[in-house]
Amino acid sequence: MPKISVVIPLYNKEKSIASTLQTVLNQTFTDYEIVIVNDGSTDNSIAEVEKIQDNRIRLIHQQNAGVSAARNRGIEEAKGELIAFLDADDEWKPEYLATQYQLSQKYPECSVFACNYEFHDTEGNVKSTIIHKLPFVGETGILTNYFEVASCSHPPLCTSAVVVRKMALQSIGGFPVGVTSGEDLLTWARLSINGYIAFCNRPLAIYNLGEGYDYTHLPPRRQDRNDSVGRLLLQLYKSHPSVIGLRHYISHWHRMRASVAIRFGERRETIREVMIGLYYNPLNIRLMMFFLLALCPSKIRHIIISRY
């Protein structure tokens, strides 16, 4: 049995999947399998995968059901105790899996293992994450205050920089199916409630940004109108009201929704998200920025956003 199963959901990524796979094959740690779940791709993604000959690669096909369903299928098919997730357009540095496996050995009480990561934009620029309030000194430690860190930082857990014990994923039912945005954040929230997270502050994964990840472009998709993630986060809070930072994290979630709404020009939706966010954290100053933007005339709002 492989020590690690690498799960890659694949949907129409013919331009990136080969380079993504190559960064897995370049790992210094070699005791792994690669489970690629083709989620009904309609481009040449599968042809690109089939060009690469390596007996550690398993290609599984299913009808298009969304990224959560594809990851869940990968979890089901995985033979390893540890599952590493990698999106089909992201990359790893050569020491990534070795570092994650070392974390699992150093912190056996943990069920989630995360590394820091870098942002790469479409022009090749590299941007570091901003992570505040880590509860330990040094390169590695246990993230005992996940929600507090996540409320004031870039996400400390990024899908392509996380390894999880298979049993922990199964215990929460895997990734939520039917959620169009934020399914990964909800999964990390559930895992952080149910177990411990080991974290390495060295950036060993690369999150490749497409258009829509800055304020000069529209987001790649509209958000879930029903806000199932927000409702489920609220359920977590009601069940675990004493968890450090969870209330502020709910406010942070609604700030993220406000940032999407304002870029689509949805003024009422923006104000609604701001009001909900302020209820959970009245000191969330950044929410007020979106409130003021929603009150501005559309031309002025566009100018401000384009310069942000």
Contacts in CASP RR format, 6 or more apart in sequence:
PFRMAT RR
TARGET T0000
AUTHOR 0000-0000-0000
METHOD contacts of the structure
MODEL  1
MPKISVVIPLYNKEKSIASTLQTVLNQTFTDYEIVIVNDGSTDNSIAEVE
KIQDNRIRLIHQQNAGVSAARNRGIEEAKGELIAFLDADDEWKPEYLATQ
YQLSQKYPECSVFACNYEFHDTEGNVKSTIIHKLPFVGETGILTNYFEVA
SCSHPPLCTSAVVVRKMALQSIGGFPVGVTSGEDLLTWARLSINGYIAFC
NRPLAIYNLGEGYDYTHLPPRRQDRNDSVGRLLLQLYKSHPSVIGLRHYI
SHWHRMRASVAIRFGERRETIREVMIGLYYNPLNIRLMMFFLLALCPSKI
RHIIISRY
1 79 0 8 1.000
1 80 0 8 1.000
1 81 0 8 1.000
2 31 0 8 1.000
2 32 0 8 1.000
2 33 0 8 1.000
2 56 0 8 1.000
2 79 0 8 1.000
2 80 0 8 1.000
3 31 0 8 1.000
3 32 0 8 1.000
3 80 0 8 1.000
3 81 0 8 1.000
3 82 0 8 1.000
3 101 0 8 1.000
4 29 0 8 1.000
4 31 0 8 1.000
4 32 0 8 1.000
4 33 0 8 1.000
4 80 0 8 1.000
4 82 0 8 1.000
4 83 0 8 1.000
4 84 0 8 1.000
4 97 0 8 1.000
4 100 0 8 1.000
4 101 0 8 1.000
4 163 0 8 1.000
5 32 0 8 1.000
5 33 0 8 1.000
5 34 0 8 1.000
5 35 0 8 1.000
5 74 0 8 1.000
5 78 0 8 1.000
5 79 0 8 1.000
5 80 0 8 1.000
5 82 0 8 1.000
5 83 0 8 1.000
5 84 0 8 1.000
5 166 0 8 1.000
6 24 0 8 1.000
6 32 0 8 1.000
6 33 0 8 1.000
6 34 0 8 1.000
6 35 0 8 1.000
6 83 0 8 1.000
6 84 0 8 1.000
6 85 0 8 1.000
6 86 0 8 1.000
6 97 0 8 1.000
7 35 0 8 1.000
7 37 0 8 1.000
7 71 0 8 1.000
7 74 0 8 1.000
7 75 0 8 1.000
7 78 0 8 1.000
7 83 0 8 1.000
7 84 0 8 1.000
7 85 0 8 1.000
7 86 0 8 1.000
8 17 0 8 1.000
8 20 0 8 1.000
8 21 0 8 1.000
8 34 0 8 1.000
8 35 0 8 1.000
8 36 0 8 1.000
8 37 0 8 1.000
8 85 0 8 1.000
8 86 0 8 1.000
8 87 0 8 1.000
8 88 0 8 1.000
9 37 0 8 1.000
9 39 0 8 1.000
9 66 0 8 1.000
9 67 0 8 1.000
9 70 0 8 1.000
9 71 0 8 1.000
9 74 0 8 1.000
9 87 0 8 1.000
9 88 0 8 1.000
10 17 0 8 1.000
10 36 0 8 1.000
10 37 0 8 1.000
10 38 0 8 1.000
10 39 0 8 1.000
10 41 0 8 1.000
10 45 0 8 1.000
10 46 0 8 1.000
10 49 0 8 1.000
10 70 0 8 1.000
10 88 0 8 1.000
11 38 0 8 1.000
11 39 0 8 1.000
11 40 0 8 1.000
11 41 0 8 1.000
11 45 0 8 1.000
11 64 0 8 1.000
11 66 0 8 1.000
11 67 0 8 1.000
11 70 0 8 1.000
11 88 0 8 1.000
12 41 0 8 1.000
12 42 0 8 1.000
12 43 0 8 1.000
12 45 0 8 1.000
13 20 0 8 1.000
13 41 0 8 1.000
13 43 0 8 1.000
13 45 0 8 1.000
13 88 0 8 1.000
13 89 0 8 1.000
14 41 0 8 1.000
14 43 0 8 1.000
14 44 0 8 1.000
14 45 0 8 1.000
14 47 0 8 1.000
14 48 0 8 1.000
16 88 0 8 1.000
16 89 0 8 1.000
16 208 0 8 1.000
17 45 0 8 1.000
17 48 0 8 1.000
17 49 0 8 1.000
17 88 0 8 1.000
17 89 0 8 1.000
18 48 0 8 1.000
18 49 0 8 1.000
18 51 0 8 1.000
18 52 0 8 1.000
19 91 0 8 1.000
20 86 0 8 1.000
20 87 0 8 1.000
20 88 0 8 1.000
20 89 0 8 1.000
20 90 0 8 1.000
20 91 0 8 1.000
21 34 0 8 1.000
21 49 0 8 1.000
21 52 0 8 1.000
21 57 0 8 1.000
22 52 0 8 1.000
23 91 0 8 1.000
23 92 0 8 1.000
23 93 0 8 1.000
23 94 0 8 1.000
23 206 0 8 1.000
24 32 0 8 1.000
24 34 0 8 1.000
24 86 0 8 1.000
24 92 0 8 1.000
25 52 0 8 1.000
25 54 0 8 1.000
26 94 0 8 1.000
27 92 0 8 1.000
27 94 0 8 1.000
27 95 0 8 1.000
27 96 0 8 1.000
27 97 0 8 1.000
27 98 0 8 1.000
28 94 0 8 1.000
28 95 0 8 1.000
28 97 0 8 1.000
28 98 0 8 1.000
29 97 0 8 1.000
29 98 0 8 1.000
29 101 0 8 1.000
32 56 0 8 1.000
32 84 0 8 1.000
32 97 0 8 1.000
33 56 0 8 1.000
33 57 0 8 1.000
33 58 0 8 1.000
33 78 0 8 1.000
33 79 0 8 1.000
33 80 0 8 1.000
34 54 0 8 1.000
34 56 0 8 1.000
34 57 0 8 1.000
34 58 0 8 1.000
35 58 0 8 1.000
35 60 0 8 1.000
35 74 0 8 1.000
35 77 0 8 1.000
35 78 0 8 1.000
36 49 0 8 1.000
36 57 0 8 1.000
36 58 0 8 1.000
36 59 0 8 1.000
36 60 0 8 1.000
37 60 0 8 1.000
37 62 0 8 1.000
37 70 0 8 1.000
37 71 0 8 1.000
37 73 0 8 1.000
37 74 0 8 1.000
37 77 0 8 1.000
38 45 0 8 1.000
38 46 0 8 1.000
38 49 0 8 1.000
38 59 0 8 1.000
38 60 0 8 1.000
38 61 0 8 1.000
38 62 0 8 1.000
39 62 0 8 1.000
39 64 0 8 1.000
39 65 0 8 1.000
39 66 0 8 1.000
39 67 0 8 1.000
39 69 0 8 1.000
39 70 0 8 1.000
40 61 0 8 1.000
40 62 0 8 1.000
40 63 0 8 1.000
40 64 0 8 1.000
45 88 0 8 1.000
46 59 0 8 1.000
49 57 0 8 1.000
49 59 0 8 1.000
50 59 0 8 1.000
58 77 0 8 1.000
60 73 0 8 1.000
60 74 0 8 1.000
60 77 0 8 1.000
62 69 0 8 1.000
62 70 0 8 1.000
62 73 0 8 1.000
65 177 0 8 1.000
66 177 0 8 1.000
66 178 0 8 1.000
67 175 0 8 1.000
67 183 0 8 1.000
68 174 0 8 1.000
68 175 0 8 1.000
68 176 0 8 1.000
68 177 0 8 1.000
68 178 0 8 1.000
68 179 0 8 1.000
68 183 0 8 1.000
69 175 0 8 1.000
69 177 0 8 1.000
71 85 0 8 1.000
71 174 0 8 1.000
71 175 0 8 1.000
72 173 0 8 1.000
72 174 0 8 1.000
72 175 0 8 1.000
72 177 0 8 1.000
74 83 0 8 1.000
75 83 0 8 1.000
75 166 0 8 1.000
75 169 0 8 1.000
75 170 0 8 1.000
75 174 0 8 1.000
78 166 0 8 1.000
80 166 0 8 1.000
81 165 0 8 1.000
81 166 0 8 1.000
81 167 0 8 1.000
82 100 0 8 1.000
82 101 0 8 1.000
82 104 0 8 1.000
82 113 0 8 1.000
82 163 0 8 1.000
82 164 0 8 1.000
82 165 0 8 1.000
82 166 0 8 1.000
83 163 0 8 1.000
83 164 0 8 1.000
83 165 0 8 1.000
83 166 0 8 1.000
83 169 0 8 1.000
84 97 0 8 1.000
84 100 0 8 1.000
84 162 0 8 1.000
84 163 0 8 1.000
85 159 0 8 1.000
85 160 0 8 1.000
85 162 0 8 1.000
85 163 0 8 1.000
85 164 0 8 1.000
86 92 0 8 1.000
86 159 0 8 1.000
86 160 0 8 1.000
87 159 0 8 1.000
87 160 0 8 1.000
89 208 0 8 1.000
90 159 0 8 1.000
90 160 0 8 1.000
90 205 0 8 1.000
90 206 0 8 1.000
90 207 0 8 1.000
90 208 0 8 1.000
91 160 0 8 1.000
91 205 0 8 1.000
91 206 0 8 1.000
91 208 0 8 1.000
92 160 0 8 1.000
92 204 0 8 1.000
92 205 0 8 1.000
92 206 0 8 1.000
93 203 0 8 1.000
93 204 0 8 1.000
93 205 0 8 1.000
93 206 0 8 1.000
95 204 0 8 1.000
96 115 0 8 1.000
96 161 0 8 1.000
96 204 0 8 1.000
96 205 0 8 1.000
99 115 0 8 1.000
99 200 0 8 1.000
99 202 0 8 1.000
99 204 0 8 1.000
100 113 0 8 1.000
100 115 0 8 1.000
100 163 0 8 1.000
100 200 0 8 1.000
101 163 0 8 1.000
103 110 0 8 1.000
103 113 0 8 1.000
103 115 0 8 1.000
103 140 0 8 1.000
103 163 0 8 1.000
103 198 0 8 1.000
103 200 0 8 1.000
104 110 0 8 1.000
104 113 0 8 1.000
104 163 0 8 1.000
104 165 0 8 1.000
104 198 0 8 1.000
106 140 0 8 1.000
106 198 0 8 1.000
107 113 0 8 1.000
107 140 0 8 1.000
107 141 0 8 1.000
107 142 0 8 1.000
107 196 0 8 1.000
107 198 0 8 1.000
109 196 0 8 1.000
110 142 0 8 1.000
110 195 0 8 1.000
110 196 0 8 1.000
110 197 0 8 1.000
110 198 0 8 1.000
111 164 0 8 1.000
111 165 0 8 1.000
111 167 0 8 1.000
111 168 0 8 1.000
111 191 0 8 1.000
111 194 0 8 1.000
111 195 0 8 1.000
111 196 0 8 1.000
111 197 0 8 1.000
112 157 0 8 1.000
112 162 0 8 1.000
112 163 0 8 1.000
112 164 0 8 1.000
112 165 0 8 1.000
112 168 0 8 1.000
112 188 0 8 1.000
112 191 0 8 1.000
112 192 0 8 1.000
112 195 0 8 1.000
112 196 0 8 1.000
112 197 0 8 1.000
112 198 0 8 1.000
113 162 0 8 1.000
113 163 0 8 1.000
113 164 0 8 1.000
113 197 0 8 1.000
113 198 0 8 1.000
113 199 0 8 1.000
113 200 0 8 1.000
114 143 0 8 1.000
114 156 0 8 1.000
114 157 0 8 1.000
114 158 0 8 1.000
114 161 0 8 1.000
114 162 0 8 1.000
114 163 0 8 1.000
114 197 0 8 1.000
114 198 0 8 1.000
114 199 0 8 1.000
114 200 0 8 1.000
115 161 0 8 1.000
115 199 0 8 1.000
115 200 0 8 1.000
115 202 0 8 1.000
115 203 0 8 1.000
115 204 0 8 1.000
115 205 0 8 1.000
116 129 0 8 1.000
116 131 0 8 1.000
116 161 0 8 1.000
116 199 0 8 1.000
116 200 0 8 1.000
116 201 0 8 1.000
116 202 0 8 1.000
116 203 0 8 1.000
116 204 0 8 1.000
116 205 0 8 1.000
117 129 0 8 1.000
117 158 0 8 1.000
117 160 0 8 1.000
117 161 0 8 1.000
117 203 0 8 1.000
117 204 0 8 1.000
117 205 0 8 1.000
117 206 0 8 1.000
117 207 0 8 1.000
118 126 0 8 1.000
118 127 0 8 1.000
118 128 0 8 1.000
118 129 0 8 1.000
118 203 0 8 1.000
118 205 0 8 1.000
118 206 0 8 1.000
118 207 0 8 1.000
119 126 0 8 1.000
119 127 0 8 1.000
119 128 0 8 1.000
119 129 0 8 1.000
119 207 0 8 1.000
119 209 0 8 1.000
120 126 0 8 1.000
120 127 0 8 1.000
120 206 0 8 1.000
120 207 0 8 1.000
120 208 0 8 1.000
120 209 0 8 1.000
121 127 0 8 1.000
121 209 0 8 1.000
121 210 0 8 1.000
121 213 0 8 1.000
122 209 0 8 1.000
122 210 0 8 1.000
122 211 0 8 1.000
128 203 0 8 1.000
129 153 0 8 1.000
129 154 0 8 1.000
129 203 0 8 1.000
130 153 0 8 1.000
130 154 0 8 1.000
131 149 0 8 1.000
131 153 0 8 1.000
131 154 0 8 1.000
131 156 0 8 1.000
131 201 0 8 1.000
132 149 0 8 1.000
132 152 0 8 1.000
132 153 0 8 1.000
133 145 0 8 1.000
133 148 0 8 1.000
133 149 0 8 1.000
133 152 0 8 1.000
133 153 0 8 1.000
134 143 0 8 1.000
134 149 0 8 1.000
134 199 0 8 1.000
134 201 0 8 1.000
135 142 0 8 1.000
135 143 0 8 1.000
135 144 0 8 1.000
135 145 0 8 1.000
135 149 0 8 1.000
136 142 0 8 1.000
136 199 0 8 1.000
138 201 0 8 1.000
139 200 0 8 1.000
139 201 0 8 1.000
139 202 0 8 1.000
140 198 0 8 1.000
140 199 0 8 1.000
140 200 0 8 1.000
140 201 0 8 1.000
141 198 0 8 1.000
141 199 0 8 1.000
141 200 0 8 1.000
142 196 0 8 1.000
142 197 0 8 1.000
142 198 0 8 1.000
142 199 0 8 1.000
143 149 0 8 1.000
143 156 0 8 1.000
143 192 0 8 1.000
143 196 0 8 1.000
143 197 0 8 1.000
143 198 0 8 1.000
143 199 0 8 1.000
144 196 0 8 1.000
144 244 0 8 1.000
145 244 0 8 1.000
145 245 0 8 1.000
146 156 0 8 1.000
146 157 0 8 1.000
146 188 0 8 1.000
146 189 0 8 1.000
146 192 0 8 1.000
146 197 0 8 1.000
147 189 0 8 1.000
147 192 0 8 1.000
147 243 0 8 1.000
147 244 0 8 1.000
147 245 0 8 1.000
147 246 0 8 1.000
147 248 0 8 1.000
147 249 0 8 1.000
148 244 0 8 1.000
148 245 0 8 1.000
148 248 0 8 1.000
148 249 0 8 1.000
149 156 0 8 1.000
150 156 0 8 1.000
150 157 0 8 1.000
150 188 0 8 1.000
150 249 0 8 1.000
150 252 0 8 1.000
151 245 0 8 1.000
151 248 0 8 1.000
151 249 0 8 1.000
151 251 0 8 1.000
151 252 0 8 1.000
151 281 0 8 1.000
152 252 0 8 1.000
155 185 0 8 1.000
155 188 0 8 1.000
156 199 0 8 1.000
157 184 0 8 1.000
157 188 0 8 1.000
157 197 0 8 1.000
158 205 0 8 1.000
158 207 0 8 1.000
159 184 0 8 1.000
160 205 0 8 1.000
160 206 0 8 1.000
160 207 0 8 1.000
161 204 0 8 1.000
161 205 0 8 1.000
161 207 0 8 1.000
162 188 0 8 1.000
164 191 0 8 1.000
168 191 0 8 1.000
168 194 0 8 1.000
168 195 0 8 1.000
169 191 0 8 1.000
171 194 0 8 1.000
172 187 0 8 1.000
172 190 0 8 1.000
172 191 0 8 1.000
172 194 0 8 1.000
174 187 0 8 1.000
175 183 0 8 1.000
175 184 0 8 1.000
175 187 0 8 1.000
176 183 0 8 1.000
176 186 0 8 1.000
176 187 0 8 1.000
176 228 0 8 1.000
176 229 0 8 1.000
176 232 0 8 1.000
178 228 0 8 1.000
179 186 0 8 1.000
179 224 0 8 1.000
179 228 0 8 1.000
179 229 0 8 1.000
180 221 0 8 1.000
180 223 0 8 1.000
180 224 0 8 1.000
181 221 0 8 1.000
181 223 0 8 1.000
181 224 0 8 1.000
181 229 0 8 1.000
182 229 0 8 1.000
183 229 0 8 1.000
185 229 0 8 1.000
185 253 0 8 1.000
186 229 0 8 1.000
186 232 0 8 1.000
186 233 0 8 1.000
189 233 0 8 1.000
189 236 0 8 1.000
189 246 0 8 1.000
189 249 0 8 1.000
190 236 0 8 1.000
191 197 0 8 1.000
193 236 0 8 1.000
193 240 0 8 1.000
193 243 0 8 1.000
210 220 0 8 1.000
211 217 0 8 1.000
211 220 0 8 1.000
212 218 0 8 1.000
212 219 0 8 1.000
212 220 0 8 1.000
213 219 0 8 1.000
213 220 0 8 1.000
215 259 0 8 1.000
215 263 0 8 1.000
215 305 0 8 1.000
215 306 0 8 1.000
215 308 0 8 1.000
216 305 0 8 1.000
216 306 0 8 1.000
216 308 0 8 1.000
218 263 0 8 1.000
218 264 0 8 1.000
219 260 0 8 1.000
219 263 0 8 1.000
219 264 0 8 1.000
222 260 0 8 1.000
222 264 0 8 1.000
223 257 0 8 1.000
223 260 0 8 1.000
223 261 0 8 1.000
227 257 0 8 1.000
229 253 0 8 1.000
230 250 0 8 1.000
230 253 0 8 1.000
230 254 0 8 1.000
233 246 0 8 1.000
233 249 0 8 1.000
233 250 0 8 1.000
233 253 0 8 1.000
234 250 0 8 1.000
236 243 0 8 1.000
236 246 0 8 1.000
237 243 0 8 1.000
237 246 0 8 1.000
237 247 0 8 1.000
237 250 0 8 1.000
240 246 0 8 1.000
241 247 0 8 1.000
247 280 0 8 1.000
247 281 0 8 1.000
248 280 0 8 1.000
248 281 0 8 1.000
248 284 0 8 1.000
250 277 0 8 1.000
250 280 0 8 1.000
250 281 0 8 1.000
251 277 0 8 1.000
251 278 0 8 1.000
251 279 0 8 1.000
251 280 0 8 1.000
251 281 0 8 1.000
251 284 0 8 1.000
251 287 0 8 1.000
252 281 0 8 1.000
252 284 0 8 1.000
254 273 0 8 1.000
254 274 0 8 1.000
254 276 0 8 1.000
254 277 0 8 1.000
254 280 0 8 1.000
254 287 0 8 1.000
255 273 0 8 1.000
255 274 0 8 1.000
255 277 0 8 1.000
255 284 0 8 1.000
255 286 0 8 1.000
255 287 0 8 1.000
255 290 0 8 1.000
257 273 0 8 1.000
258 270 0 8 1.000
258 273 0 8 1.000
258 274 0 8 1.000
258 277 0 8 1.000
258 287 0 8 1.000
258 290 0 8 1.000
259 290 0 8 1.000
261 269 0 8 1.000
261 270 0 8 1.000
261 273 0 8 1.000
261 290 0 8 1.000
262 270 0 8 1.000
262 290 0 8 1.000
262 293 0 8 1.000
262 294 0 8 1.000
262 301 0 8 1.000
262 305 0 8 1.000
263 305 0 8 1.000
265 298 0 8 1.000
265 301 0 8 1.000
267 294 0 8 1.000
267 295 0 8 1.000
270 290 0 8 1.000
270 291 0 8 1.000
270 293 0 8 1.000
270 294 0 8 1.000
271 291 0 8 1.000
271 294 0 8 1.000
273 290 0 8 1.000
274 287 0 8 1.000
274 288 0 8 1.000
274 290 0 8 1.000
274 291 0 8 1.000
274 294 0 8 1.000
277 284 0 8 1.000
277 287 0 8 1.000
278 284 0 8 1.000
278 287 0 8 1.000
293 301 0 8 1.000
293 304 0 8 1.000
293 305 0 8 1.000
294 301 0 8 1.000
296 304 0 8 1.000
END
